[in-house]
Amino acid sequence: MQSFLNTFKEFLYLFTELSVLFIAISFLVSIINQKYEGIFKKQLAGDKISSYFKAIFLGALTPFCSCSTIPLLRAFLEAKVKLSIALAYLFTSPLINPIIFSMLFVTFGLKLSLIYVVFLIFLIFIISFVFSKFKEDSFLKHIPKNTKSSIFTQSAHNPSNFIFKQKSCCANTQDKSKNITINYKELFKESLKNYKKLLPYIVVAVFIGAFIHGFIPQEILQKYLNGNEILSIALAAFLGIFLYLRVETIIPIGLALLQMGISQGVIMSFLIAGAGCSLPELVLLKQMFKMKFLFLFVMIILGVAISFGIFINLI
């Protein structure tokens, strides 16, 4: 009975904390996205080193519902944004955003949160830049010219002349003009809608985290995720991909594992792999990319997850 009460208390605490974080920060980022949206579109069309970091920055500010990343990626490709730059966005979007940083800060502290962001930005830039050295058609299927209203359209003669049309399932349908009027009430409603879409995943993840904390014997997890550190990190990465959970929902599980003595390296490997690659995402990517790329994508996410886990345990 006492274990049940402890699990319930842990569930309420984590659920309340994650809910407040998600709604508040999602609302804030929605305001930033709407206010500075035109700047992002113009700057991303370039073919400079800075364009990669701009794509990474845009990925870090992407709306949080799962349906937003792939449609926006497709819009980049339809608008002839360089594949390697679009991939910088793709790799960043599920792994870095203000909610993730805030949750990592609350759960693991400022040092690990900063290391996480800096490490991933560096690796994502390197990986994306390497893709620029290969022919795009070796990875990319034919992307037809968009004839319908998409996320944004572009003049063929002026790559920096973007017109953004919010038709994404996660986007606000309000038209933009040079003098942007921000409807805070509508943005807050949109944040609540996004929260409701993620709510089932938050509930499940918090329940798993609370259950692990309250019921699963410490010896079971320690047996498989402790011992040989490198093997444990690799096992955690593979396990994360099979579970295909969002990073926001993995963090509560990671906290429970941390409290049971599992190393931060193993937890972070699990977190990155689980958030960075999933079966639904691969199904959507299959519409745009060849199998060669999908295999590389999975290997890259595994490599990043395992390398970061090892790096964390070394410092």
Secondary structure, 3 states (H helix, E strand, C coil): CHHHHHHHHHHHHHHHHHHHHHHHHHHHHHHHHHHCHHHHHHHHCCCCHHHHHHHHHHHHCCCCCCCCHHHHHHHHHHCCCCHHHHHHHHHHCCCCCHHHHHHHHHHHCHHHHHHHHHHHHHHHHHHHHHHCCCCHHHCECCCCCCCCCCCEEEECCEEEEEEECCCCCCCCCCCCCCCCCCCHHHHHHHHHHHHHHHHHHHHHHHHHHHHHHHCCCHHHHHHHHCCCHHHHHHHHHHHHHHHCCCHHHHHHHHHHHHHCCCCHHHHHHHHHHHHHCCHHHHHHHCCCECHHHHHHHHHHHHHHHHHHHHHHHHC
